[in-house]
């Protein structure tokens, strides 16, 4: 039996032509819009290192964020299925991209540093550190994006917080 497939269709529209377009490397803005039907338009730019606008998200920002989002959503799904009540989740994610002298490059790693808070009512019924470590491993194994990249996605969870 074959698995389900899902398609993703968006429009990426360059808005930075200005008066001269790409007459020179410095004559145009890297600003662009990303549209997905029924969702707010995302205004983005290239990374500031590549003449982009530092006030806007870059493709690199969004790429790293998407891996963290995927992990978080799987983690929350698996926690709910296992009866672990998560009340807060925050990830200080980082990624490293190496650019070669000719200008091409690639990401060499992404590191997730999730900080999870579980409800104190469920903390006494489980070993929080062991349970959350297992949830992170399983989320990593399921994350579509982590499974799709050719570099390591590291998960370095912060100590579990318990509270309400």
C-alpha positions as CSV (number, residue, x, y, z in Angstrom):
1,X,0.0,0.0,0.0
2,X,1.4,3.4,-1.0
3,X,1.4,6.3,1.4
4,X,-0.6,9.5,1.0
5,X,1.0,12.4,-0.9
6,X,0.5,16.1,-0.2
7,X,1.2,19.0,-2.5
8,X,2.2,22.5,-1.6
9,X,1.5,25.3,-4.0
10,X,2.7,28.9,-3.4
11,X,3.5,31.9,-5.3
12,X,6.8,33.7,-4.9
13,X,6.7,37.2,-6.4
14,X,9.7,39.5,-6.7
15,X,8.7,43.1,-5.8
16,X,12.1,44.7,-5.8
17,X,12.6,45.8,-9.4
18,X,12.5,49.5,-8.6
19,X,13.4,51.8,-11.6
20,X,16.2,49.8,-13.0
21,X,15.5,46.1,-12.4
22,X,18.6,44.0,-12.5
23,X,20.6,46.5,-14.6
24,X,23.4,45.9,-12.0
25,X,23.9,43.7,-9.0
26,X,23.3,46.6,-6.7
27,X,20.4,48.2,-8.6
28,X,17.6,46.0,-7.3
29,X,16.0,45.1,-4.0
30,X,15.8,41.5,-2.9
31,X,12.3,42.0,-1.5
32,X,9.7,39.5,-2.5
33,X,6.3,38.1,-1.4
34,X,5.3,34.6,-0.6
35,X,1.6,33.8,-1.1
36,X,-0.3,30.7,-0.1
37,X,-4.0,30.8,-0.9
38,X,-6.1,31.9,2.0
39,X,-3.1,32.9,4.1
40,X,-1.5,36.3,4.9
41,X,1.2,37.4,2.4
42,X,4.7,37.0,3.8
43,X,7.1,39.8,2.8
44,X,10.7,38.5,2.7
45,X,14.1,39.4,1.4
46,X,17.5,37.7,1.0
47,X,19.8,37.5,4.0
48,X,21.5,40.7,4.8
49,X,24.8,39.1,3.9
50,X,23.5,38.9,0.3
51,X,22.2,42.5,0.1
52,X,18.9,41.7,1.8
53,X,16.7,43.7,4.2
54,X,17.6,42.9,7.8
55,X,14.1,43.8,8.9
56,X,12.5,40.9,6.8
57,X,12.7,37.2,7.1
58,X,15.1,35.5,4.6
59,X,14.7,32.0,3.0
60,X,17.4,30.8,5.3
61,X,15.5,32.0,8.4
62,X,12.3,30.3,7.2
63,X,14.2,27.1,6.3
64,X,15.6,26.8,9.8
65,X,12.3,27.8,11.4
66,X,10.4,25.2,9.3
67,X,12.5,22.4,10.7
68,X,11.9,23.6,14.3
69,X,8.2,24.0,13.6
70,X,8.0,20.5,12.2
71,X,9.7,19.0,15.2
72,X,7.6,20.9,17.6
73,X,4.3,19.9,15.9
74,X,5.3,16.3,16.0
75,X,6.4,16.6,19.6
76,X,3.1,18.1,20.6
77,X,1.1,15.4,18.7
78,X,3.0,12.6,20.3
79,X,2.8,14.2,23.8
80,X,-1.0,14.5,23.5
81,X,-1.2,10.9,22.2
82,X,0.9,9.7,25.2
83,X,-1.1,11.8,27.8
84,X,1.8,14.2,28.5
85,X,0.3,17.6,29.1
86,X,2.6,20.2,27.6
87,X,1.7,23.8,28.6
88,X,4.6,25.6,27.0
89,X,7.2,25.0,24.2
90,X,9.9,27.3,23.0
91,X,12.9,26.5,20.8
92,X,16.1,28.5,20.4
93,X,16.9,26.9,17.0
94,X,20.1,27.8,15.1
95,X,21.5,26.7,11.7
96,X,24.9,26.9,10.1
97,X,25.3,27.6,6.4
98,X,28.6,27.5,4.7
99,X,29.1,29.6,1.5
100,X,31.9,28.6,-0.9
101,X,34.2,31.1,-2.6
102,X,32.2,30.8,-5.9
103,X,29.0,31.8,-4.0
104,X,27.3,28.4,-3.8
105,X,26.7,26.8,-0.4
106,X,24.6,24.6,1.8
107,X,23.5,24.2,5.4
108,X,25.9,22.0,7.4
109,X,23.6,21.5,10.5
110,X,20.6,22.7,12.3
111,X,20.4,22.5,16.1
112,X,17.1,22.5,18.0
113,X,17.1,23.6,21.7
114,X,13.6,23.1,22.8
115,X,12.5,24.2,26.3
116,X,9.3,22.3,27.3
117,X,7.1,22.9,30.3
118,X,4.7,20.1,31.3
119,X,1.8,20.5,33.6
120,X,2.7,19.6,37.2
121,X,-0.3,17.3,37.4
122,X,1.3,14.8,35.0
123,X,4.9,15.2,36.2
124,X,4.4,12.9,39.2
125,X,3.1,10.1,37.0
126,X,6.1,10.0,34.7
127,X,9.8,10.5,34.7
128,X,9.8,13.9,32.9
129,X,13.3,13.7,31.6
130,X,13.0,10.2,30.2
131,X,9.6,10.7,28.8
132,X,10.4,14.0,27.1
133,X,13.7,12.5,25.7
134,X,11.7,9.7,24.2
135,X,9.2,12.2,22.7
136,X,12.0,14.2,21.2
137,X,13.5,11.1,19.6
138,X,10.2,10.0,18.2
139,X,9.4,13.5,17.0
140,X,12.8,13.7,15.2
141,X,12.1,10.3,13.6
142,X,8.8,11.6,12.3
143,X,9.6,15.1,11.2
144,X,9.1,15.3,7.5
145,X,11.6,18.1,7.1
146,X,14.4,16.6,9.2
147,X,14.0,13.4,7.2
148,X,14.3,15.4,4.0
149,X,17.6,17.2,4.5
150,X,21.1,16.0,3.8
151,X,22.7,17.3,7.0
152,X,22.4,16.6,10.7
153,X,19.5,18.0,12.7
154,X,20.6,17.9,16.3
155,X,18.2,18.0,19.2
156,X,19.6,19.4,22.5
157,X,16.6,19.8,24.8
158,X,16.8,22.2,27.7
159,X,15.9,20.7,31.2
160,X,12.2,20.0,31.5
161,X,10.2,22.6,33.3
162,X,7.2,21.6,35.5
163,X,4.6,24.1,36.3
164,X,1.2,25.6,35.7
